[in-house]
C-alpha cells in the first residue's frame, strides 16, 4: 500500500523474516490471513503489543484499518479505526510525485468528515 504521504507499507503473508528497517519511507511487516481479514501482530512504538486488521468494504472502494494497541501502563487497550477511500483517479498523485507513484495501483487517502476534519480515533 502507498498512503497519501507516499510512505509504502508492505505486508508479507509468506512467513519470511523481515529485515531491520532502514528506509523511513517504507515499512515491512509480517501478517497472516484470518478469513477475509489481513492481520499483523507487531510491537507498538511504546514497546507493547499492537495488531492491525485490514478489511475491504463490500463494494471494494474503501479499506478499513483497525489498530489494537495494548497500553501496558494504564492497562486499558486502545483501538483506532481508519477508513481509506480509493480515489476515482490516481492522476493527481502521479502529477505531484511522478517518480514515486504507480499508475497501476491506487493511492489510499484517509477519509475526512463532512466538515473537513479527520475522524476522531475510536
JOLIN-V314067 format. One record per backbone hydrogen bond with DSSP energy under -1.0 kcal/mol. CO is the residue of the C=O (numbers start at 1). NH is the residue of the N-H. E is the energy in kcal/mol with one decimal. If there is no record, write none. Layout:
co: [CO | CO]
nh: [NH | NH]
e: [E | E]
This chain:
co: [1 | 2 | 3 | 7 | 8 | 10 | 12 | 23 | 25 | 27 | 29 | 32 | 34 | 37 | 38 | 39 | 40 | 42 | 44 | 48 | 49 | 50 | 51 | 52 | 53 | 54 | 55 | 57 | 61 | 62 | 63 | 64 | 65 | 66 | 67 | 68 | 69 | 70 | 71 | 78 | 80 | 82 | 83 | 84 | 85 | 90 | 91 | 92 | 93 | 97 | 102 | 109 | 113 | 117]
nh: [9 | 108 | 6 | 3 | 27 | 29 | 31 | 26 | 8 | 10 | 12 | 39 | 37 | 34 | 54 | 32 | 52 | 50 | 47 | 44 | 70 | 42 | 68 | 40 | 66 | 38 | 64 | 60 | 86 | 57 | 84 | 55 | 82 | 53 | 80 | 51 | 78 | 72 | 75 | 69 | 67 | 65 | 111 | 63 | 109 | 94 | 95 | 96 | 97 | 100 | 105 | 85 | 116 | 113]
e: [-2.7 | -1.9 | -2.3 | -2.3 | -2.6 | -2.7 | -3.1 | -1.5 | -2.7 | -3.1 | -2.8 | -3.1 | -1.6 | -3.1 | -2.7 | -2.6 | -1.6 | -2.6 | -2.3 | -3.2 | -3.2 | -3.8 | -2.8 | -2.4 | -2.3 | -2.2 | -3.3 | -1.3 | -2.2 | -2.7 | -2.9 | -2.0 | -3.2 | -2.1 | -2.2 | -2.3 | -3.0 | -1.3 | -2.2 | -3.3 | -3.3 | -2.3 | -2.4 | -2.3 | -2.0 | -1.5 | -1.9 | -2.0 | -2.0 | -1.2 | -2.2 | -2.9 | -2.4 | -3.8]
